[in-house]
Amino acid sequence: MTTQQALSFAIVGGMLVLFLWDRLRYDVVAALALTASVAAGVVKPDKAFEGFASPVIMIIATALVLSRAIAGTGLVEMLTRRLEPAMRTRGLQVGVLVFLVTLLSAFMKNVGALAMFLPVAFQVARRNGRSVADFLMPMAFGSLIGGTVTLIGTSPNLLISAVRQQTEGKPFGMFDFTPVGLGVCVAGVLFLGVGWRLVPKGRRPSGPAEERFRIEDYMTEATVPPGSPFVGKQVRELEALGEGDLTVAAIVRERFRRYVPAGHWTLQENDELVLEADPVVLKRVIDEAGLELEPIRGEPAEAGDGDADRLGVVEAIVNEGSALVGNSPEGLQLRQRYGVNLLAVSRHGRRNMSRLRRLRFQTGDVVVLQGDAERLDETVTALGCIPLAERNLRLGRPRQRWLPLAILVVAMALAATNTVPVAMAFFGAAVAIAVFRVLPLREIYESIDWPILVLLGCMIPVGESVHATGGTELIAAWIAGAAGSLPPWGLLALVMAISMLATPILHHAAAVLVMGPIAASLGAKLGMSPDSFMMAVALGAASDFLTPVGHQCNTLVMGPGGYKFGDYWRVGLPLSAIVLIVGVPLIVLVWPLR
């Protein structure tokens, strides 16, 4: 072992210790490792930041932007409602949700696909009297296996493609992973359709702050415009669109006359509706019924209310001593004096409140305010309110249903046909999202997981240093010697298993960047195809089912599902075995070892 190899191994070993210590965030650990590599001379200073120039960084960032755009379309809710009548048993409910998450994860970042379905899982669980814990862990695992189908589905696929670029001179293509990933998905979804029964009973959510606040339904006001498809339809039909979670509390006609409608009342043009529902349901009903939300400004509507890109929405509790207490939006002139519009109000224990503009605020009311995103926090504080945790409310924001999907399809088609490189295709898609104002610029930047990008940008040169010093060949020789009696497919299974076990210890990105070059060197040393071994690393690193810490999808459901650390292996261990049993033969078949 040379001095340079020893130094590179020591840096990687120190990085692993810091990952296990878990006192420093993973991006800080990666930055320390890069700094140490430059100081030790194993990474040249002029090569230190080449990792940030890797196309992988751009693909991950823009894929996250596209995931956020797709999440705002409402297509997931529409598809789920169409399938819900068939979800009669708990097994079917779990199976359908796992299938949908798995399918969506193939075409967008898996953590984004999972996040889109979390509210759906809570809704299905509540309506059927089920524990949400039965749904969330299988859905998280489904999102992980779904990500293995395409290049952009999961970070391990993107990273192993970058490793192949470094070692073989050519990255993997968009659908190179599909034959293996699709087979694993079929087996995994079939297992999870029955394997959810292994989730320990009695788990209850321990969700974030907004889950612990018991917020009653919001009240808001909307107008039935002449072009609405619900003109001439009955009140009960509009309430049915909310699937039992929306009430038409009042109808205002002839400007000032307020009626409490029965279900058979017919909706007319320019009716002003007082609606009560959860903000997510309100948003969906307003969009699908073609209603127009009426922000309460406390003054006549004025032109030039501001660029939609700058508008933000926040939930806040009216605190004791707030300027709102005892006053109405009309009297306060919210828009003129504070620059905000009132979208909705929730009050504990009270329904059928008066018109929003004349409502007098009370301590404890929860309000939804719309205003300039850059000044919204300052305004909420000035009003004496306490902001609730961000729930990414879309109430009061326009929704574009098909344009984001069309942009994603075009980007994937361009990448799949090699018309343009993958990074350029998705960068162009993110630019289109901005140009067509599918998302405000502020939300585009917020959707990017910057610590992950820092981790990858720092880890790429650190991992490359192990390869450049000859360390990967040395480790590959050790593995080949230790497992010399194994058949070729057995070595492939060993590499996949090591990657599976390394991922909970490291971040899944670090596991790929460390194991990828080693696997490529092992294949070359044994006279076998490096591609098959790199595929094994990608599939193994993507299959982190044993702990909640190796992948953010598992971490995301831990609190909402009320899971304990040891719950994951109960479902994850047999699923890991299935991935090995199905994945290894498929890799050998699609990517022959010799």
C-alpha positions in Angstrom: 0.0 0.0 0.0 1.4 3.4 -1.0 1.3 6.5 1.1 -1.3 8.1 -1.1 -3.5 5.1 -0.9 -3.1 5.0 2.9 -4.1 8.7 3.1 -7.1 8.3 0.9 -8.3 5.3 2.9 -7.7 7.2 6.2 -9.8 10.1 4.9 -12.7 7.9 3.7 -12.5 5.9 7.0 -12.6 9.2 9.0 -15.6 10.2 7.0 -17.4 7.0 7.8 -16.7 7.5 11.5 -18.2 11.0 11.3 -21.3 9.7 9.4 -21.8 7.1 12.2 -21.1 9.6 15.0 -24.0 11.7 13.5 -23.1 14.9 15.3 -22.3 16.8 12.1 -24.7 17.0 9.2 -23.7 14.8 6.2 -22.9 17.8 3.9 -20.5 19.2 6.5 -18.8 15.8 6.8 -18.4 15.6 3.0 -17.0 19.2 3.0 -14.5 18.2 5.7 -13.5 15.1 3.7 -12.8 17.2 0.6 -10.8 19.7 2.6 -8.7 17.0 4.1 -8.2 15.3 0.7 -6.8 18.6 -0.7 -4.6 19.2 2.4 -3.3 15.6 2.2 -2.5 16.0 -1.6 -4.7 13.2 -2.8 -7.0 15.7 -4.5 -5.3 18.5 -6.5 -6.6 22.0 -5.6 -7.6 22.7 -9.2 -9.7 19.5 -9.2 -11.4 20.1 -5.8 -14.6 21.6 -7.2 -15.0 19.5 -10.3 -17.7 17.5 -8.5 -20.0 20.5 -8.7 -19.5 20.6 -12.4 -20.8 17.0 -12.7 -24.0 16.7 -14.8 -25.4 14.6 -11.9 -25.7 17.8 -9.7 -27.8 19.5 -12.4 -30.0 16.4 -13.0 -30.8 16.0 -9.3 -31.6 19.7 -8.8 -33.8 20.0 -11.9 -35.5 16.7 -11.1 -36.5 18.1 -7.7 -38.0 21.2 -9.4 -40.0 19.0 -11.8 -41.2 16.9 -8.8 -42.5 20.0 -7.1 -44.2 21.1 -10.3 -45.9 17.8 -10.8 -47.0 17.7 -7.1 -49.0 20.9 -7.7 -51.0 19.7 -10.6 -53.6 17.7 -8.6 -53.3 14.8 -10.9 -52.4 12.4 -8.0 -55.6 13.3 -6.2 -57.7 12.9 -9.4 -56.2 9.5 -10.1 -56.6 8.3 -6.5 -60.2 9.3 -6.4 -60.9 7.4 -9.6 -59.4 4.2 -8.1 -60.7 4.6 -4.5 -64.1 2.8 -5.2 -62.1 -0.3 -5.9 -60.0 0.0 -2.7 -62.5 -1.9 -0.5 -60.2 -4.0 1.7 -57.1 -2.9 3.5 -54.9 -5.2 1.3 -56.3 -3.5 -1.8 -55.8 0.0 -0.3 -52.2 -0.7 0.6 -51.6 -2.4 -2.8 -53.0 0.4 -4.9 -51.2 3.1 -3.0 -47.9 1.2 -3.2 -48.4 0.6 -6.9 -49.1 4.3 -7.6 -46.1 5.5 -5.6 -43.9 2.9 -7.3 -45.1 3.9 -10.7 -44.7 7.7 -10.1 -41.2 7.1 -8.6 -40.0 5.8 -11.9 -40.5 9.2 -13.6 -39.6 11.6 -10.8 -37.4 11.7 -7.7 -38.7 9.0 -5.4 -38.8 11.3 -2.3 -41.0 13.7 -4.3 -43.4 11.0 -5.4 -43.7 9.7 -1.8 -44.4 13.2 -0.4 -47.2 13.6 -2.9 -49.0 10.5 -1.7 -48.6 11.1 2.1 -51.8 13.2 2.4 -53.6 10.7 0.2 -52.6 7.9 2.6 -53.8 9.9 5.7 -57.1 10.5 3.9 -57.7 6.9 3.0 -56.7 5.7 6.5 -59.1 8.2 8.1 -62.0 7.4 5.9 -61.7 3.6 6.4 -60.8 3.7 10.1 -57.3 2.2 9.5 -54.0 3.0 11.0 -51.8 5.1 8.7 -48.8 3.0 9.8 -50.1 0.1 7.7 -49.7 2.4 4.6 -46.6 4.6 5.0 -43.8 2.1 5.3 -44.9 0.0 2.3 -45.3 3.2 0.4 -41.8 4.4 1.3 -40.3 1.0 0.2 -42.4 1.2 -3.0 -40.9 4.6 -3.8 -37.4 3.2 -3.4 -37.9 0.2 -5.7 -39.8 2.4 -8.2 -36.8 4.7 -8.4 -34.7 1.9 -9.8 -36.5 1.8 -13.1 -35.0 4.9 -14.7 -31.9 7.0 -14.5 -33.7 9.9 -12.8 -35.8 7.9 -10.3 -33.2 7.7 -7.6 -29.8 9.2 -6.8 -27.9 5.9 -6.8 -28.7 5.4 -10.5 -27.6 8.9 -11.3 -24.4 8.5 -9.3 -23.5 5.1 -10.7 -23.9 6.7 -14.2 -21.3 9.3 -13.2 -19.0 6.5 -12.0 -19.4 4.8 -15.3 -18.5 8.0 -17.1 -15.3 8.2 -15.1 -14.3 4.6 -15.4 -15.7 3.6 -18.8 -15.9 6.9 -20.6 -19.7 6.7 -21.1 -22.7 7.1 -18.7 -25.7 4.9 -18.5 -28.8 5.9 -20.5 -32.2 6.9 -19.3 -33.7 3.4 -19.6 -30.7 1.2 -19.2 -31.9 0.4 -15.7 -35.5 -0.5 -16.8 -35.3 -4.2 -17.5 -33.8 -5.0 -14.1 -35.7 -2.3 -12.2 -39.0 -3.3 -13.6 -38.6 -6.9 -12.6 -37.6 -5.9 -9.1 -40.7 -3.6 -8.9 -43.1 -6.3 -9.9 -41.8 -8.7 -7.3 -41.5 -5.9 -4.7 -45.1 -4.6 -5.2 -46.5 -8.1 -5.0 -44.7 -8.7 -1.8 -45.7 -5.3 -0.2 -49.3 -6.0 -1.1 -49.3 -8.7 1.6 -46.1 -7.9 3.5 -47.7 -4.8 5.1 -49.0 -7.2 7.7 -45.5 -7.5 9.1 -45.7 -3.8 10.3 -46.1 -4.0 14.1 -49.6 -3.2 15.4 -50.4 -0.2 17.5 -48.1 2.3 15.9 -49.6 5.9 16.1 -48.4 9.1 14.4 -46.0 11.4 16.2 -46.1 14.0 13.4 -44.7 17.6 13.1 -46.0 20.7 14.8 -48.9 21.3 12.4 -50.1 17.8 13.1 -50.2 18.5 16.8 -52.3 21.6 16.4 -55.9 20.6 16.0 -57.1 23.0 13.3 -60.8 23.0 12.5 -62.0 23.4 9.0 -61.3 26.7 7.3 -64.0 29.1 6.1 -63.4 31.0 2.9 -65.5 32.7 0.2 -65.6 31.9 -3.5 -67.7 33.1 -6.5 -69.5 31.0 -9.1 -68.4 32.7 -12.3 -70.4 32.5 -15.5 -68.1 29.9 -17.0 -68.2 27.5 -14.1 -69.3 24.0 -14.9 -71.4 24.1 -11.7 -73.7 26.8 -12.8 -77.2 25.2 -12.7 -76.1 22.3 -10.6 -77.2 21.6 -7.0 -75.4 22.4 -3.8 -75.2 18.7 -2.9 -73.3 18.1 -6.1 -70.6 20.7 -5.2 -70.4 19.2 -1.7 -70.0 15.7 -3.2 -66.9 17.0 -5.1 -65.4 17.4 -1.6 -66.3 13.8 -0.8 -67.9 14.7 2.5 -65.1 17.0 3.6 -66.7 20.3 2.3 -69.8 22.2 3.4 -71.5 25.1 1.6 -72.3 27.0 4.8 -74.0 30.0 3.0 -74.9 31.5 -0.3 -74.9 35.3 -0.7 -77.1 36.7 -3.5 -78.5 40.1 -4.4 -75.2 41.5 -3.0 -76.2 41.4 0.7 -78.8 38.6 1.2 -77.3 35.6 3.0 -79.0 32.2 2.8 -78.2 28.9 4.4 -78.9 26.5 1.5 -80.4 23.1 1.4 -78.8 20.4 -0.7 -81.3 20.7 -3.5 -80.6 24.5 -4.0 -79.4 25.3 -7.5 -76.2 27.3 -7.9 -76.5 30.5 -10.0 -74.0 32.7 -11.8 -72.2 35.2 -9.5 -73.3 33.4 -6.3 -70.9 34.1 -3.5 -70.4 30.8 -1.6 -69.2 30.6 2.0 -67.3 27.3 2.1 -65.9 25.3 5.0 -63.3 22.6 4.5 -59.6 21.7 5.0 -57.4 23.9 2.8 -56.3 21.0 0.6 -59.9 20.1 -0.1 -60.8 23.7 -0.7 -58.0 24.1 -3.2 -59.1 21.0 -5.1 -62.8 21.9 -5.2 -62.2 25.5 -6.2 -60.0 24.3 -9.1 -62.3 21.6 -10.3 -65.5 23.5 -10.0 -64.0 26.5 -11.7 -64.8 28.8 -8.7 -63.0 32.1 -8.1 -61.5 32.6 -4.7 -62.2 36.0 -3.2 -59.3 37.3 -1.2 -60.5 39.7 1.5 -58.5 42.8 1.3 -60.6 45.0 3.6 -61.0 47.5 0.7 -62.2 47.4 -2.9 -60.1 45.2 -5.2 -57.4 47.1 -7.0 -55.4 46.5 -10.2 -51.8 45.5 -10.0 -52.0 43.3 -6.9 -48.5 42.2 -7.6 -46.6 39.6 -9.5 -47.8 36.1 -8.8 -44.2 35.0 -8.6 -43.8 37.1 -5.5 -47.0 36.0 -3.7 -46.7 33.7 -0.7 -49.2 32.0 1.6 -48.9 31.4 5.3 -51.0 30.0 8.1 -50.8 31.8 11.4 -52.5 31.8 14.9 -53.9 35.0 16.1 -52.0 35.6 19.4 -53.3 37.4 22.5 -52.7 41.1 22.0 -52.6 40.8 18.2 -53.7 43.9 16.2 -56.4 41.6 14.7 -58.2 40.8 17.9 -61.6 42.5 18.0 -61.3 43.9 14.5 -62.6 42.9 11.1 -60.6 42.7 7.8 -62.9 45.4 6.5 -62.1 47.7 9.4 -58.4 47.0 9.5 -58.0 47.6 5.7 -55.5 44.7 5.6 -54.4 45.2 2.0 -53.9 49.0 2.3 -52.2 49.0 5.7 -50.4 45.6 5.9 -50.1 44.5 2.3 -51.9 41.1 2.8 -55.1 39.5 1.8 -57.2 37.2 4.0 -58.0 33.9 2.3 -59.5 31.8 5.0 -60.2 31.6 8.8 -60.5 28.6 11.2 -62.0 29.0 14.6 -62.2 26.2 17.1 -65.7 25.2 18.1 -67.5 27.6 15.8 -69.1 27.0 12.5 -71.3 29.2 10.2 -69.4 32.4 11.1 -70.4 35.7 9.6 -69.0 37.0 6.3 -65.2 37.0 6.3 -64.9 40.8 5.7 -67.1 41.5 8.7 -65.8 38.7 10.9 -64.2 40.0 14.1 -61.0 38.1 14.9 -60.5 36.3 18.2 -57.5 35.0 20.0 -56.7 31.5 18.8 -58.2 32.0 15.3 -56.1 30.4 12.6 -55.8 32.6 9.5 -54.5 32.0 6.0 -52.8 35.2 4.7 -51.5 36.0 1.2 -48.9 38.6 0.4 -45.4 39.4 -0.7 -43.4 36.3 0.1 -40.3 38.4 1.1 -42.2 40.4 3.6 -44.8 37.9 4.8 -43.0 36.7 7.9 -42.4 40.3 8.9 -46.0 41.2 8.3 -47.3 38.2 10.4 -45.1 39.3 13.3 -46.3 42.9 13.0 -49.9 41.7 13.2 -49.0 39.8 16.4 -49.6 36.4 14.9 -47.6 33.1 15.3 -46.8 31.4 12.0 -47.5 27.7 11.8 -45.0 25.3 10.3 -44.8 25.4 6.5 -47.5 23.2 4.9 -46.9 24.4 1.3 -50.5 25.6 1.0 -51.5 26.2 -2.6 -54.8 28.0 -1.7 -55.0 31.2 -3.6 -52.4 30.1 -6.2 -53.2 29.2 -9.8 -52.9 25.5 -10.7 -51.7 24.3 -14.1 -52.7 20.6 -14.5 -51.2 19.4 -17.8 -48.4 21.7 -18.7 -45.9 20.4 -16.0 -46.7 16.8 -17.2 -46.1 17.8 -20.8 -42.8 19.4 -19.9 -41.7 16.3 -18.1 -42.7 14.0 -21.0 -40.8 16.1 -23.5 -37.7 16.2 -21.3 -37.7 12.4 -20.9 -38.3 11.8 -24.6 -35.4 14.1 -25.5 -33.1 12.3 -23.0 -34.2 8.8 -24.0 -33.6 9.4 -27.7 -30.2 11.0 -27.0 -31.4 14.1 -28.8 -29.7 16.1 -26.0 -27.8 15.0 -22.9 -30.0 14.1 -19.9 -28.7 17.1 -17.8 -29.5 19.6 -20.6 -33.0 18.1 -21.2 -33.9 18.5 -17.5 -32.3 21.9 -17.2 -34.4 23.0 -20.1 -37.4 21.6 -18.4 -36.7 23.5 -15.2 -36.3 26.7 -17.3 -39.7 26.0 -19.0 -41.2 25.6 -15.5 -39.9 29.1 -14.6 -40.7 30.8 -18.0 -44.3 29.5 -18.0 -44.7 30.4 -14.3 -45.8 26.9 -13.4 -44.0 27.6 -10.1 -42.9 31.0 -8.6 -39.1 31.5 -8.7 -39.0 31.5 -5.0 -40.6 28.0 -4.8 -38.3 26.7 -7.6 -35.2 27.5 -5.4 -36.9 26.2 -2.3 -37.6 22.8 -3.9 -33.9 22.1 -4.4 -32.3 20.1 -1.6 -29.0 22.1 -1.4 -27.3 20.0 1.3 -27.6 16.9 -0.9 -26.0 18.9 -3.8 -23.1 20.0 -1.5 -22.7 16.4 -0.3 -22.4 15.1 -3.9 -20.2 17.9 -5.1 -17.7 17.2 -2.3 -18.0 13.4 -2.4 -17.3 13.0 -6.1 -13.6 14.1 -6.0 -13.1 12.3 -2.7 -14.4 9.0 -4.2 -12.3 9.7 -7.4 -9.2 10.1 -5.2 -9.5 6.5 -4.0 -9.7 5.4 -7.6 -6.8 7.7 -8.8 -4.4 6.4 -6.1 -5.1 2.8 -7.0 -7.1 2.2 -3.9 -10.1 0.7 -5.6 -7.9 -1.9 -7.4 -6.4 -2.8 -4.1 -9.8 -3.3 -2.4 -11.0 -5.2 -5.4 -8.1 -7.6 -5.1 -8.8 -8.1 -1.4 -12.5 -9.0 -2.2 -11.5 -11.2 -5.1 -9.1 -13.1 -2.9 -11.5 -13.4 0.1 -14.4 -14.6 -2.1 -12.3 -16.5 -4.7 -14.4 -19.7 -4.3 -17.6 -18.0 -5.2 -19.1 -18.3 -8.7 -19.4 -15.1 -10.7 -23.1 -14.6 -9.8 -22.2 -15.1 -6.2 -19.6 -12.3 -6.4 -22.3 -10.1 -7.9 -24.7 -11.0 -5.1 -21.9 -10.2 -2.6 -21.3 -6.8 -4.1 -25.1 -6.0 -4.0 -25.4 -7.2 -0.4 -22.4 -5.1 0.7 -23.9 -2.0 -0.9 -27.2 -2.8 0.8 -25.5 -3.0 4.2 -23.3 0.0 3.6 -26.2 2.3 2.7 -27.7 2.5 6.2 -24.3 3.3 7.6 -23.4 5.9 5.0 -25.7 8.1 3.1 -26.8 6.2 0.0 -24.9 8.7 -2.2 -21.7 8.1 -0.3 -22.2 4.3 -0.5 -22.4 4.5 -4.4 -19.4 6.8 -4.7 -17.3 4.6 -2.5 -18.5 1.2 -3.8 -19.0 2.1 -7.5 -15.3 2.4 -8.4 -14.5 -0.7 -6.3 -17.1 -2.8 -8.1 -15.9 -1.6 -11.5 -12.4 -2.5 -10.6 -13.5 -5.9 -9.3 -15.2 -6.7 -12.6 -12.3 -5.6 -14.7 -9.8 -7.6 -12.5 -11.8 -10.8 -12.9 -12.2 -10.3 -16.6 -15.9 -9.7 -16.3 -18.2 -6.8 -17.3 -17.8 -3.8 -15.0 -21.3 -2.8 -16.0 -23.0 -5.7 -14.2 -21.1 -5.0 -11.0 -22.0 -1.3 -11.1 -25.6 -2.2 -11.7 -25.4 -4.4 -8.6 -24.1 -1.4 -6.6 -26.9 0.9 -7.8 -29.6 -1.6 -7.0 -28.1 -2.5 -3.6 -27.7 1.2 -2.6 -31.3 2.0 -3.7 -32.7 -0.9 -1.7 -32.3 0.5 1.8 -35.1 -1.1 3.7 -33.5 -2.0 7.0 -33.3 1.3 8.8 -35.0 4.8 8.8 -31.7 6.7 8.3 -30.1 5.5 5.0 -32.6 7.2 2.7 -34.8 10.2 3.2 -37.9 8.3 2.1 -37.6 6.1 5.1 -37.0 9.0 7.4 -39.9 10.9 6.0 -42.5 8.4 7.2 -41.0 7.6 10.5 -42.7 10.3 12.5 -46.1 10.3 10.7 -46.3 6.5 10.9 -45.2 6.4 14.6 -42.5 3.8 13.7 -39.6 2.7 15.9 -36.1 2.2 14.6 -36.4 -1.6 14.8 -39.7 -1.8 12.9 -38.1 -1.3 9.5 -36.2 -4.6 9.2 -39.4 -6.6 9.8 -40.7 -5.7 6.4 -37.3 -4.6 5.0 -35.4 -7.8 5.5 -37.6 -10.1 3.4 -37.9 -7.3 0.8 -34.1 -7.1 0.7 -33.9 -10.9 0.1 -36.5 -10.6 -2.7 -34.4 -7.8 -4.4 -31.3 -10.1 -4.2 -33.1 -13.2 -5.5 -34.8 -11.3 -8.4 -32.1 -8.7 -9.1 -29.0 -10.8 -9.4 -30.4 -13.2 -12.2 -31.9 -10.2 -14.0 -28.5 -8.4 -14.0 -26.8 -11.5 -15.3 -29.4 -11.9 -18.0 -29.5 -8.2 -19.1 -25.8 -7.3 -18.4 -23.9 -10.6 -19.1 -20.8 -11.1 -16.8 -18.6 -12.1 -19.7 
